[in-house]
Amino acid sequence: MAEWLYEAGLGENRAALVEGGRIVAARIERPGGLRVGTVLEARLVERVAAGLSRVEGDAGAAVIERVPTGVTEGARLMVAVVREGIPEVGRPKLPRVVATDAAPGDGPDLLARCHASGVPVRALAPHQPDDLEAAGWSEVLEEALSGEIAFAGGSLRLSPTPAMALFDVDGPGATPALAVAAATAAAEAIVRHDIGGSIGIDFPTVTGKAERLAVAAAIDATLPQPFERTALNGFGFLQIVRPRAHASLPELLRADPVAAEALALLRTIERTPPPVAPDQSVSPRVRAWLADRPHLVAELSRRTGVPISLR
């Protein structure tokens, strides 16, 4: 039976949809930013004739594609968040909003989204067995950070780019069976890592119409709707387009690998059976990152009941 495992962690909340003892979907939520579904008042600070205009609210800036008629620069309007901010090196994508008549309010958080899925949700506590790790949490994070995803008979390499997320298929021999297995593995990885937007999969060259149709059928059977895709062309490339409401797990973790390392360390210390050592040895970069966020170490000390210091 499938269930969501939810963990209110230090600096981030985590959730994993587990089925058959393995993680089929992994999600991380960090504080700050605008959540999808949030309705707020904003001011139009830049209106352009073609393209994305810009608004600003108390929580920061966002882009809006269609500005209601009669709304001029400097005017205020109600907007709803339809896509959260996407971290990118050098040029993060701002949240996207649409004009609305709805009342102000916060969008659902990660726990609420898990409950809304209709799948049972089980909250995990640090003193309980680490069912999240038992299902493969660390392996999923490593996939997201490294991009290396193994499957029976081959492997995928995932490369997020500003334009699209790219999967490259590798394996012994350019056989139709390899391509079908890779299509299934890529579709599973898309769900597991919450990858949306434009996605490309580069398969070994697949000859023959029946073989190409089999690859496409494997994606259709594994990847839940809604999505659109192209046919597998003669060069072995297939493109998928999915809704994109949040940053994918690889985008989130790769945007700040030190943060990912530091938060994973806090999780490990919090889950250490007592007595927890008050002096913790950490890497210089993690120590520097946490030094800028003393509230996290203070909360770790409170949760463990030990005055934690990092060296």
C-alpha positions in Angstrom: 0.0 0.0 0.0 1.3 3.4 -0.9 1.8 6.1 1.7 3.4 9.5 2.1 6.2 9.7 4.7 6.4 13.2 6.0 9.1 14.8 8.1 9.2 18.3 9.6 12.9 18.7 9.5 15.4 21.5 10.5 15.5 24.0 7.7 13.3 22.0 5.3 10.3 19.7 5.3 10.6 16.4 3.5 8.1 14.0 2.0 8.4 10.7 0.1 5.6 8.7 -1.6 6.6 5.1 -0.8 5.2 2.1 -2.6 6.5 -1.4 -2.4 9.2 -0.3 0.0 10.8 2.2 -2.5 10.4 5.9 -3.1 8.4 6.8 -6.2 8.2 10.5 -5.5 10.4 12.7 -3.3 9.7 16.3 -2.3 11.5 19.0 -0.2 10.0 22.2 1.0 12.2 25.1 2.3 11.0 28.3 4.0 10.6 31.5 2.1 9.3 32.4 -1.3 5.8 32.3 -2.7 3.9 29.0 -2.7 1.6 27.9 -5.6 -2.0 28.9 -4.7 -1.0 31.9 -2.7 -3.2 34.9 -3.4 -1.8 38.3 -2.5 -2.0 42.0 -3.4 0.8 43.3 -5.5 1.8 46.4 -7.4 2.5 46.5 -11.1 6.0 47.9 -11.4 6.6 47.2 -15.1 4.2 46.7 -17.9 5.4 45.5 -21.3 3.4 45.2 -24.5 4.7 41.7 -25.4 6.2 39.4 -22.8 6.2 39.2 -19.1 5.3 42.2 -17.0 6.5 42.5 -13.4 4.7 42.9 -10.1 6.0 43.3 -6.5 4.4 42.4 -3.2 5.5 42.0 0.4 7.0 38.6 -0.4 9.0 39.9 -3.4 8.8 40.2 -7.1 7.0 38.0 -9.6 6.1 38.0 -13.3 2.7 38.2 -14.9 1.9 37.4 -18.5 -1.6 39.1 -18.9 -2.2 42.3 -17.1 -5.9 43.2 -16.8 -7.1 46.0 -19.0 -7.0 49.4 -17.3 -4.3 48.4 -14.8 -1.4 50.8 -15.2 2.1 50.9 -13.7 2.0 51.7 -10.0 -1.5 50.3 -9.6 -2.3 47.5 -7.2 -4.1 44.2 -8.1 -4.8 40.8 -6.7 -2.7 38.0 -8.1 -2.4 34.2 -7.5 0.8 32.3 -7.7 0.8 29.6 -10.5 4.5 28.8 -10.5 7.0 29.2 -7.7 10.5 30.7 -8.2 12.9 28.4 -9.9 16.6 28.6 -8.8 19.1 28.9 -11.7 22.8 29.8 -11.5 23.2 33.5 -12.2 19.5 34.1 -13.1 16.8 32.6 -10.9 13.3 32.5 -12.5 10.9 34.7 -10.6 7.5 33.2 -9.5 4.7 33.5 -12.0 1.3 34.9 -11.1 -2.0 35.6 -12.7 -4.6 38.2 -12.0 -7.5 37.0 -9.8 -10.6 38.1 -7.9 -10.0 35.6 -5.1 -9.5 36.6 -1.5 -5.9 36.8 -0.1 -4.5 33.6 1.5 -1.6 31.2 1.6 -1.2 28.3 -0.8 -1.1 24.8 0.5 2.2 23.7 2.0 3.9 20.4 1.4 2.0 18.5 4.1 -1.3 19.9 2.8 -0.4 18.8 -0.7 0.4 15.3 0.6 -3.0 15.1 2.3 -4.8 16.4 -0.8 -3.4 13.6 -2.9 -5.8 11.1 -1.2 -2.9 8.8 -0.2 -2.4 8.2 3.5 0.2 10.4 5.2 2.4 9.2 8.1 4.4 11.8 10.0 7.9 10.7 11.1 9.6 11.7 14.4 13.4 11.7 15.0 13.1 9.1 17.8 11.3 6.6 15.5 13.0 4.2 13.0 14.2 6.1 9.9 11.7 4.7 7.4 12.5 7.5 5.0 16.1 6.4 4.8 15.1 2.7 4.7 13.1 3.5 1.5 16.1 5.0 -0.1 16.1 8.8 0.7 19.8 9.3 0.5 20.0 7.4 -2.8 17.3 9.7 -4.3 19.2 12.8 -3.1 22.4 11.4 -4.6 20.6 10.9 -7.9 19.4 14.5 -7.9 22.9 15.9 -7.1 24.9 13.7 -9.4 22.4 13.1 -12.2 23.5 9.4 -12.3 20.4 7.1 -12.4 20.9 3.4 -12.8 18.3 0.9 -14.1 18.4 -2.7 -15.1 20.6 -2.9 -18.2 21.8 0.6 -18.4 21.9 4.1 -16.9 20.6 7.6 -17.3 22.5 10.9 -16.9 20.2 13.8 -15.9 21.4 17.3 -16.8 19.0 20.2 -15.8 19.5 23.2 -18.0 17.7 26.6 -18.2 16.0 25.4 -21.4 15.1 21.8 -20.5 16.0 18.8 -18.4 18.0 16.4 -20.5 18.3 12.6 -20.0 21.1 10.8 -21.8 20.7 7.0 -22.1 23.7 4.7 -21.8 24.0 1.0 -21.9 25.6 -2.0 -23.7 24.4 -2.1 -27.2 21.8 0.1 -28.9 19.0 -2.5 -28.6 15.3 -1.8 -28.7 15.0 -3.5 -25.2 17.5 -1.0 -23.8 15.5 1.9 -25.2 12.2 0.6 -23.7 13.8 0.0 -20.3 15.4 3.5 -20.4 12.0 5.1 -21.3 10.4 3.5 -18.3 13.3 4.5 -16.1 13.3 8.1 -17.3 9.5 8.4 -16.8 9.9 7.1 -13.2 12.8 9.5 -12.6 10.6 12.4 -13.8 8.0 11.6 -11.3 10.5 10.8 -8.5 12.3 14.1 -8.9 9.2 16.2 -9.7 10.6 17.4 -13.1 8.3 19.6 -15.1 8.6 21.9 -18.0 10.4 20.8 -21.2 12.2 17.5 -20.9 14.4 15.8 -23.6 15.4 12.1 -23.7 18.3 11.2 -26.0 18.0 7.4 -26.7 20.5 5.3 -28.7 19.4 5.3 -32.3 16.2 3.1 -32.6 15.5 1.8 -36.1 12.0 0.7 -37.1 8.6 2.1 -36.6 7.5 -0.6 -34.2 10.5 -0.2 -32.0 10.0 3.6 -31.8 6.3 3.1 -30.9 7.3 0.7 -28.2 9.5 3.4 -26.6 6.7 6.0 -26.7 4.3 3.4 -25.3 6.6 2.8 -22.3 6.5 6.5 -21.4 2.8 6.7 -21.8 2.3 3.7 -19.6 4.6 5.1 -16.8 4.2 8.8 -16.8 0.9 10.1 -15.4 -1.0 12.8 -17.2 -1.0 15.6 -17.8 1.8 15.8 -20.3 2.5 16.1 -24.0 5.2 14.4 -26.0 6.6 14.1 -29.4 7.2 10.9 -31.3 10.7 9.3 -31.0 12.4 10.7 -34.1 15.0 9.0 -36.3 17.9 10.5 -34.3 16.7 8.9 -31.1 15.3 12.1 -29.4 11.9 12.4 -27.7 10.6 15.5 -26.0 8.1 15.8 -23.1 6.3 18.9 -21.8 4.8 18.7 -18.3 3.2 21.4 -16.0 5.9 23.1 -13.9 4.7 24.5 -10.6 7.8 24.0 -8.5 11.5 23.6 -8.8 12.5 20.0 -9.4 14.5 18.2 -6.7 17.8 18.4 -8.8 17.2 22.1 -9.4 16.7 22.7 -5.7 19.7 20.7 -4.5 22.1 21.8 -7.2 21.3 25.5 -6.6 23.0 25.3 -3.2 24.9 22.0 -2.6 26.3 23.3 0.6 22.8 23.9 2.0 21.9 20.4 0.9 24.9 19.0 2.8 24.3 21.1 5.9 20.6 20.2 6.2 21.4 16.5 5.7 24.0 16.8 8.5 21.4 18.4 10.8 19.0 15.5 10.0 21.7 13.0 10.9 22.6 14.7 14.2 18.9 15.0 15.2 18.3 11.3 14.6 21.4 10.2 16.5 20.3 8.1 19.5 21.2 9.8 22.9 23.5 10.7 24.2 24.3 13.1 21.4 27.8 14.5 21.4 27.7 18.3 22.0 30.8 18.9 19.8 30.2 18.1 16.1 32.9 18.0 13.5 31.8 19.5 10.2 33.4 20.7 7.0 34.5 24.3 6.8 32.0 25.2 4.2 29.1 23.6 6.2 30.3 25.4 9.3 30.3 28.7 7.5 26.8 28.1 6.0 25.4 27.3 9.4 27.2 30.2 11.1 25.1 32.5 9.0 22.0 30.6 10.2 22.5 30.3 14.0 18.7 29.7 14.5 19.2 26.2 12.9 21.9 25.2 15.4 19.8 26.6 18.2 16.8 24.6 17.2 19.0 21.5 16.8 20.2 22.0 20.4 16.6 22.4 21.6 15.4 19.2 19.8 18.3 17.1 21.0 18.5 18.6 24.5 22.2 19.1 24.0 24.0 22.4 23.5 25.5 21.7 20.0 28.7 23.4 18.9 30.3 22.9 15.5 34.0 22.6 14.9 
